[in-house]
Amino acid sequence: FKRITTKSSSKDELDQMANTFNNMMDLLEENYKKQEQFVSDASHELKTPLTVIESYANMLKRWGMKRPDILEEAVESIHSESIRMKTLTEQMLVLAKDDSQLDLHIQPTDINTLCIETGRSLQQAFQRTIHVKPSPHPIQVSSDEQKLKQLLYILLDNAIKYSEESIELTVSTSAENMCLITITDQGIGIPKEDLAHVYERFFRVDKARNRETGGSGLGLAIAAKIIKAHQGTIHIDSEEGKGTIVQVHLPIYFS
Ligand code: ADP
């Protein structure tokens, strides 16, 4: 990533060109480094489940047929690590696409119904209490329903993973006349210094803790991408040991 230098005697125009060029190179270099980091993080993340699968496959080759206890443990682990790898690759594919490739199928979506249904299915799947408070009036947003479901799933899944008490999902309208979805948990919270980084790919507050909860650090990066594609915004407030409030603003659809 070479930069242009001009002599002080050269014309203003030339200096300006050099400046523009150098700014472009800075941007390119920054993007290149980000890509490099992404590939390195992705390889590392995939290597962990692969190593587990490989070692259990080796155990099976050696003793599997004679030792039913090993057979059961190995099959169980190979199965769960394969699912982990599948989820990771699917998440990485979403992130690899640029916004125009997200292929959104936009239509007016009843946000109250979507929140009630998603809350109910996650409550059943994880056996956790999710209080859904729909807005008193129907609200529609222009959205790709599947992507919005994925967004709610990511945010509620985080609230479930990082808290033990009940979770609240509220739909309302904001002062700016936007649809406001708020997800509140009373969990472990996020340290102040980490708040700005949680949208970065593969960022996790505590990697050891996340390995246990199954988090990859890609959820909020995908959430931010979906929200941006819908011209919305996300804001997270959190206090360690107290809990987290996630606010998503989306433009309302007026027919
Ligand atoms: P992950 O799949 O690891 O949960 P995310 O991108 O969704 O990844 O979140 C990034 C990190 O932010 C998480 O690893 C976790 O440390 C932190 N985090 C996200 N949501 C919450 C929450 N509701 N409570 C506490 N920590 C959270």
Residues whose N, C-alpha, C, O or C-beta is under 5 A from the ligand:
A	BS01	ADP	N158 A159 Y162 G187 I188 G189 I190 V198 F203 R204 V205 D206 N210 G215 S216 G217 L218 G219 L220 A221 T244
